């Protein structure tokens, strides 16, 4: 990713985009600390977790299928009731029953896929953890697993099994899809479908159990790499992606631990899209201020995903919005099940994420006595003193300019020493 000799304030042209180094030696930039990328997930007096992802949106997307199911089933009941009232006949359970079965077989699997894929993404995207008492950073990396060598195992197998069960189910209920009593042929279809379902289960259930066991046994293993805070490589990089018919540009803030065996690569790294360089400096400054000045000196985790914030936003909307706009908002809240989505998000943040982290990280995160706290190095204190002097001397100077001037001074000093 970059050479280990990279220093704060250095600008470098890389193959995949220009970058501005922010560390090693995480000197004060003077930027206002902010969390524009919503990277701060949790923090306390000892450590802070950096983890991206909009968990509320993911929960709303999966719960939306619940609302769609309720709407379609409700329409089925309404149409059957209206037909029975208009024709003065008995209530026909066929339409609502068919919609209930259809939602169980179609909407429910889609919702579960979104739900479990979100949980899977949380487990596969563990947080970067900063420990200010030890002045160390824990960056996750995955050790390569082995390929599961099992016949037909993969997404295609799951789709095939789902379709086979779906066809078998409709085969079973086909006897009841005709008007009038079920004849002998219908009962034969019903019994044949049940027998097919039983035989399929004898084959598929052991197959899935063995496949899941092998997948768990051979899957990549999460490992945290622990590294001194002041030696962490951090930079803001503007990347340009050029394709046959598209040009995109993005800016990333990257935290990386250099590989001692290959200085141009990273042993472990994490990146977040920040929009532009100024936002990247603000994001970095929130991280730096936590490590140097404590949790009160940087923004807290975004409260958008908490149930308390959602309820407060509802009370505020009721007081400020016109009646029609507020009613429309309540329709949207119900359709996306936002109350339940926020409950699910809080559970993921408070239970799923901690449970997915290795025990060694939990032990590394335990608080230390005051005597055991690590202190800033003399080099960092001197660099911060020089940065403060430059800002006093040059009023209105940008954070980028401060870093570049510090790097220039350090480079000139190295030349004189040589």
C-alpha positions as CSV (number, residue, x, y, z in Angstrom):
1,X,0.0,0.0,0.0
2,X,2.8,2.4,0.8
3,X,6.4,2.3,2.1
4,X,7.1,2.2,5.8
5,X,9.2,5.4,5.5
6,X,6.0,7.4,4.7
7,X,5.7,10.4,7.2
8,X,2.9,12.8,8.1
9,X,2.6,15.7,5.7
10,X,4.2,13.8,2.7
11,X,2.4,13.9,-0.6
12,X,3.0,11.1,-2.9
13,X,1.8,10.1,-6.3
14,X,0.7,6.5,-6.4
15,X,-0.3,4.2,-9.2
16,X,-3.9,4.2,-8.1
17,X,-4.1,7.9,-6.9
18,X,-2.4,10.7,-5.1
19,X,-2.2,10.6,-1.3
20,X,-1.5,12.8,1.7
21,X,0.1,11.0,4.6
22,X,-1.3,11.7,8.1
23,X,0.9,9.3,10.1
24,X,3.3,7.7,11.2
25,X,3.8,10.3,14.0
26,X,0.1,11.3,14.2
27,X,0.7,15.0,14.7
28,X,-2.1,17.4,15.4
29,X,-3.6,18.7,12.1
30,X,-5.7,21.5,13.6
31,X,-8.8,20.3,11.7
32,X,-12.1,20.2,13.5
33,X,-12.8,16.6,14.6
34,X,-15.9,15.1,12.9
35,X,-17.3,11.8,11.9
36,X,-18.7,12.5,8.4
37,X,-18.4,8.8,7.3
38,X,-20.2,7.5,10.5
39,X,-17.1,5.3,11.1
40,X,-17.3,5.6,14.9
41,X,-19.4,2.7,16.1
42,X,-18.8,2.4,19.8
43,X,-16.4,4.0,22.4
44,X,-15.7,4.2,26.1
45,X,-12.9,5.5,28.2
46,X,-10.5,2.8,27.1
47,X,-11.2,1.9,23.5
48,X,-13.1,3.0,20.4
49,X,-14.4,0.9,17.5
50,X,-14.3,2.0,13.9
51,X,-16.8,0.1,11.7
52,X,-18.8,1.2,8.7
53,X,-22.2,0.1,7.4
54,X,-25.7,1.4,7.7
55,X,-27.3,-1.2,9.9
56,X,-30.6,0.5,10.2
57,X,-31.2,0.6,6.4
58,X,-30.3,-3.1,6.2
59,X,-32.8,-4.0,8.9
60,X,-35.5,-1.9,7.2
61,X,-34.9,-3.7,3.9
62,X,-35.4,-7.1,5.4
63,X,-38.4,-6.0,7.5
64,X,-40.0,-4.4,4.5
65,X,-41.0,-7.9,3.3
66,X,-43.0,-8.3,6.5
67,X,-45.1,-5.2,5.6
68,X,-45.5,-6.4,2.0
69,X,-46.8,-9.8,3.4
70,X,-49.3,-8.1,5.7
71,X,-50.5,-5.8,2.9
72,X,-51.1,-8.7,0.4
73,X,-52.7,-11.0,2.9
74,X,-54.9,-8.1,4.1
75,X,-56.0,-7.5,0.5
76,X,-56.8,-11.2,0.2
77,X,-59.0,-11.2,3.3
78,X,-60.7,-7.9,2.2
79,X,-61.6,-9.3,-1.3
80,X,-62.9,-12.6,0.1
81,X,-65.0,-10.8,2.7
82,X,-66.3,-8.3,0.1
83,X,-67.2,-11.2,-2.2
84,X,-69.0,-13.1,0.5
85,X,-71.0,-10.0,1.6
86,X,-71.9,-9.1,-2.0
87,X,-73.0,-12.6,-3.0
88,X,-74.5,-13.4,0.5
89,X,-72.3,-16.6,0.6
90,X,-69.8,-18.2,3.0
91,X,-66.3,-16.7,3.4
92,X,-63.9,-18.2,0.9
93,X,-60.6,-19.0,2.4
94,X,-58.9,-19.9,-0.8
95,X,-57.5,-16.4,-1.8
96,X,-56.2,-15.4,1.7
97,X,-54.9,-18.9,2.3
98,X,-53.0,-18.9,-1.0
99,X,-51.5,-15.5,-0.2
100,X,-50.4,-16.7,3.2
101,X,-48.7,-19.7,1.7
102,X,-47.2,-17.6,-1.1
103,X,-45.7,-15.2,1.4
104,X,-44.3,-17.9,3.6
105,X,-42.7,-19.5,0.5
106,X,-41.5,-16.3,-1.2
107,X,-41.4,-13.2,0.9
108,X,-40.2,-14.9,4.1
109,X,-37.1,-16.5,2.4
110,X,-36.2,-13.2,0.8
111,X,-36.4,-11.4,4.2
112,X,-34.3,-14.1,5.9
113,X,-31.7,-13.9,3.1
114,X,-31.3,-10.1,3.7
115,X,-31.3,-10.6,7.5
116,X,-28.6,-13.3,7.5
117,X,-26.5,-11.6,4.8
118,X,-26.5,-8.5,7.0
119,X,-25.4,-10.6,10.0
120,X,-22.8,-12.2,7.8
121,X,-21.5,-8.8,6.6
122,X,-21.2,-7.7,10.2
123,X,-19.1,-10.7,11.2
124,X,-17.0,-10.4,8.1
125,X,-16.4,-6.7,8.5
126,X,-15.1,-6.5,12.2
127,X,-14.2,-3.2,13.6
128,X,-10.8,-1.5,14.0
129,X,-10.2,-1.0,17.7
130,X,-8.1,1.8,19.2
131,X,-6.8,1.4,22.7
132,X,-5.8,4.8,24.1
133,X,-4.4,3.5,27.4
134,X,-2.0,1.1,25.6
135,X,-1.6,3.5,22.7
136,X,-2.1,0.7,20.3
137,X,-4.3,-0.1,17.4
138,X,-5.9,-3.5,16.6
139,X,-6.6,-4.0,12.9
140,X,-8.5,-7.1,11.7
141,X,-7.3,-9.3,8.9
142,X,-8.5,-12.7,7.6
143,X,-6.3,-15.7,7.2
144,X,-7.2,-17.5,4.1
145,X,-9.3,-20.6,4.5
146,X,-9.6,-23.7,2.3
147,X,-12.1,-24.3,-0.5
148,X,-15.0,-26.5,0.5
149,X,-14.7,-29.6,-1.8
150,X,-18.2,-30.9,-1.6
151,X,-20.3,-31.9,-4.7
152,X,-22.5,-29.0,-6.0
153,X,-22.0,-27.0,-2.8
154,X,-22.7,-23.3,-3.1
155,X,-25.4,-20.8,-3.9
156,X,-26.7,-22.8,-6.8
157,X,-27.2,-25.8,-4.6
158,X,-29.3,-23.8,-2.1
159,X,-31.4,-22.3,-5.0
160,X,-32.0,-25.8,-6.4
161,X,-33.0,-27.3,-3.0
162,X,-35.4,-24.3,-2.5
163,X,-37.0,-24.8,-5.9
164,X,-37.4,-28.6,-5.4
165,X,-39.1,-28.0,-2.0
166,X,-41.3,-25.3,-3.6
167,X,-42.4,-27.6,-6.5
168,X,-43.1,-30.4,-4.1
169,X,-45.2,-28.2,-1.8
170,X,-47.4,-27.1,-4.7
171,X,-47.6,-30.7,-5.8
172,X,-48.9,-31.6,-2.3
173,X,-51.6,-28.9,-2.2
174,X,-52.6,-29.3,-5.8
175,X,-55.3,-31.8,-4.6
176,X,-57.0,-29.0,-2.7
177,X,-56.8,-26.4,-5.5
178,X,-59.9,-27.6,-7.3
179,X,-63.5,-27.0,-6.4
180,X,-65.5,-29.7,-4.8
181,X,-64.5,-32.6,-2.7
182,X,-61.1,-34.3,-3.2
183,X,-61.3,-37.4,-5.3
184,X,-59.1,-40.5,-5.3
185,X,-56.8,-39.0,-7.8
186,X,-56.4,-35.9,-5.7
187,X,-55.6,-38.0,-2.6
188,X,-53.0,-39.9,-4.6
189,X,-51.3,-36.6,-5.6
190,X,-51.4,-35.6,-2.0
191,X,-49.8,-38.8,-0.7
192,X,-47.2,-38.9,-3.5
193,X,-46.2,-35.3,-2.7
194,X,-45.8,-36.1,1.0
195,X,-43.7,-39.2,0.1
196,X,-41.5,-37.1,-2.2
197,X,-41.1,-34.4,0.5
198,X,-40.0,-37.1,3.0
199,X,-37.5,-38.6,0.5
200,X,-36.1,-35.2,-0.4
201,X,-35.6,-34.4,3.3
202,X,-33.7,-37.6,3.9
203,X,-31.3,-36.5,1.1
204,X,-31.1,-32.7,1.5
205,X,-31.0,-32.4,5.3
206,X,-27.8,-34.5,5.8
207,X,-26.3,-32.8,2.7
208,X,-26.9,-29.4,4.1
209,X,-25.6,-30.4,7.6
210,X,-22.4,-31.9,6.1
211,X,-21.9,-28.8,3.8
212,X,-22.3,-26.3,6.7
213,X,-19.9,-28.3,8.9
214,X,-17.2,-28.3,6.1
215,X,-17.8,-24.6,5.4
216,X,-17.4,-23.7,9.1
217,X,-14.3,-25.9,9.3
218,X,-12.5,-24.4,6.2
219,X,-13.8,-20.8,6.3
220,X,-11.2,-17.9,6.7
221,X,-10.1,-17.2,10.3
222,X,-10.3,-13.7,11.8
223,X,-7.1,-12.4,13.3
224,X,-6.3,-9.0,14.9
225,X,-2.9,-7.4,14.3
226,X,-1.8,-5.2,17.2
227,X,0.5,-2.2,16.4
228,X,1.8,0.9,18.1
229,X,-0.4,3.9,17.6
230,X,2.4,6.3,16.7
231,X,3.8,4.0,14.0
232,X,0.4,3.4,12.3
233,X,0.3,4.4,8.6
234,X,-2.6,6.6,7.8
235,X,-3.3,8.6,4.7
236,X,-6.1,10.2,2.6
237,X,-6.0,9.1,-1.0
238,X,-7.9,10.3,-4.0
239,X,-8.5,7.3,-6.4
240,X,-9.7,7.5,-10.0
241,X,-11.4,4.5,-11.6
242,X,-11.5,4.7,-15.4
243,X,-13.4,2.2,-17.4
244,X,-14.6,1.9,-21.0
245,X,-17.6,4.1,-20.4
246,X,-17.3,5.4,-16.9
247,X,-15.0,7.7,-14.8
248,X,-15.4,7.7,-11.1
249,X,-13.4,9.5,-8.4
250,X,-13.4,8.7,-4.7
251,X,-11.5,9.7,-1.6
252,X,-10.6,7.1,1.1
253,X,-9.1,7.4,4.5
254,X,-6.9,4.3,5.1
255,X,-5.3,3.0,8.3
256,X,-2.6,0.4,7.6
257,X,-0.1,-1.7,9.4
258,X,3.0,-2.2,7.1
259,X,4.2,-5.7,6.3
260,X,7.8,-5.9,7.6
261,X,8.6,-8.5,4.9
262,X,7.2,-6.3,2.1
263,X,7.2,-2.6,2.8
264,X,5.0,-1.8,-0.2
265,X,2.1,-3.9,1.1
266,X,0.0,-3.9,4.3
267,X,-0.2,-6.7,6.9
268,X,-3.7,-5.4,7.8
269,X,-5.6,-2.3,6.6
270,X,-9.0,-0.7,6.8
271,X,-10.5,2.1,4.6
272,X,-13.6,4.3,4.6
273,X,-14.9,6.6,1.9
274,X,-14.8,10.2,3.1
275,X,-15.9,12.2,0.0
276,X,-13.0,14.6,-0.1
277,X,-9.7,15.4,1.5
278,X,-11.0,17.9,4.0
279,X,-13.6,15.4,5.3
280,X,-10.8,12.8,5.5
281,X,-8.7,15.1,7.7
282,X,-11.8,15.8,10.0
283,X,-12.4,12.0,10.2
284,X,-8.7,11.4,11.0
285,X,-8.6,14.2,13.6
286,X,-11.6,12.6,15.5
287,X,-9.5,9.4,15.7
288,X,-6.3,11.2,16.7
289,X,-8.1,13.3,19.3
290,X,-9.6,10.2,21.0
291,X,-6.1,8.6,21.3
292,X,-4.4,11.8,22.5
293,X,-7.1,13.7,24.4
294,X,-9.7,11.2,25.4
295,X,-13.3,10.2,24.4
296,X,-14.8,13.6,25.2
297,X,-12.5,15.3,22.6
298,X,-14.1,13.5,19.6
299,X,-17.6,12.9,18.3
300,X,-19.6,10.0,19.8
301,X,-21.1,7.2,17.9
302,X,-24.0,8.3,15.6
303,X,-27.2,7.9,17.5
304,X,-29.2,7.4,14.3
305,X,-29.4,3.7,14.9
306,X,-30.7,3.9,18.5
307,X,-34.3,3.4,19.5
308,X,-34.2,6.4,21.7
309,X,-33.1,8.7,18.8
310,X,-35.9,7.2,16.6
311,X,-38.5,7.9,19.3
312,X,-37.2,11.4,19.8
313,X,-37.3,12.1,16.0
314,X,-40.9,10.9,16.0
315,X,-41.9,13.3,18.8
316,X,-40.1,16.1,17.0
317,X,-41.8,15.3,13.7
318,X,-45.2,15.3,15.4
319,X,-44.6,18.7,16.9
320,X,-43.1,20.4,13.8
321,X,-44.6,18.7,10.7
322,X,-48.1,19.4,9.1
323,X,-50.7,16.7,9.8
324,X,-50.6,15.3,6.2
325,X,-46.8,15.1,6.1
326,X,-46.7,13.5,9.5
327,X,-49.3,10.9,8.5
328,X,-47.3,10.1,5.4
329,X,-44.2,9.7,7.5
330,X,-46.0,7.3,9.8
331,X,-47.0,5.3,6.7
332,X,-43.4,5.1,5.7
333,X,-42.4,4.2,9.3
334,X,-44.8,1.4,9.3
335,X,-43.9,0.1,5.9
336,X,-40.2,-0.1,6.7
337,X,-41.0,-1.2,10.3
338,X,-38.6,1.4,11.6
339,X,-39.4,0.9,15.3
340,X,-38.6,-2.9,15.0
341,X,-35.6,-2.1,12.7
342,X,-34.0,0.2,15.4
343,X,-34.6,-2.5,18.0
344,X,-32.9,-5.1,15.7
345,X,-30.0,-2.6,15.1
346,X,-29.4,-2.0,18.8
347,X,-29.3,-5.8,19.3
348,X,-26.8,-6.2,16.6
349,X,-24.6,-3.4,18.0
350,X,-24.8,-4.5,21.6
351,X,-24.8,-8.3,21.2
352,X,-23.9,-9.6,17.7
353,X,-20.8,-7.4,17.1
354,X,-19.2,-8.1,20.6
355,X,-19.9,-11.8,20.3
356,X,-18.3,-12.0,16.9
357,X,-15.0,-10.6,18.2
358,X,-12.2,-13.0,19.3
359,X,-11.5,-13.4,23.1
360,X,-7.9,-12.1,22.7
361,X,-9.3,-8.7,21.6
362,X,-11.6,-8.6,24.6
363,X,-8.6,-9.3,26.9
364,X,-6.5,-6.7,25.1
365,X,-9.3,-4.1,25.7
366,X,-9.4,-4.4,29.5
367,X,-8.7,-1.2,31.4
368,X,-5.3,-0.5,32.9
369,X,-4.3,1.2,36.1
370,X,-3.1,4.8,35.8
371,X,0.5,3.7,36.3
372,X,0.3,1.4,33.3
373,X,-0.9,4.0,30.8
374,X,1.4,4.5,27.9
375,X,2.6,8.1,27.3
376,X,3.2,10.1,24.1
377,X,6.7,9.9,22.7
378,X,9.1,12.9,22.9
379,X,9.1,13.1,19.1
380,X,5.3,13.4,18.9
381,X,5.2,16.1,21.6
382,X,7.8,18.1,19.7
383,X,6.0,17.7,16.4
384,X,2.7,18.9,18.1
385,X,4.6,21.9,19.6
386,X,6.0,22.8,16.1
387,X,2.5,22.4,14.5
388,X,1.0,24.7,17.1
389,X,3.7,27.3,16.5
390,X,3.1,27.2,12.7
391,X,-0.6,27.8,13.2
392,X,0.1,30.8,15.5
393,X,2.5,32.2,13.0
394,X,0.3,31.7,10.0
395,X,-3.3,32.5,10.9
396,X,-5.9,30.8,8.8
397,X,-3.4,28.2,7.5
398,X,-5.1,24.9,6.3
399,X,-4.5,21.6,8.1
400,X,-3.0,20.2,4.9
401,X,-0.5,23.1,4.7
402,X,0.6,22.6,8.4
403,X,1.3,18.9,7.7
404,X,3.2,19.7,4.5
405,X,5.3,22.4,6.2
406,X,6.1,20.0,9.1
407,X,7.2,17.4,6.6
408,X,9.4,19.8,4.8
409,X,11.1,20.9,8.0
410,X,11.6,17.3,9.0
411,X,13.1,16.5,5.6
412,X,15.4,19.4,5.7
413,X,16.5,18.4,9.2
414,X,17.3,14.9,8.0
415,X,19.4,16.4,5.2
416,X,21.4,18.5,7.7
417,X,21.9,15.6,10.0
418,X,23.1,13.5,7.1
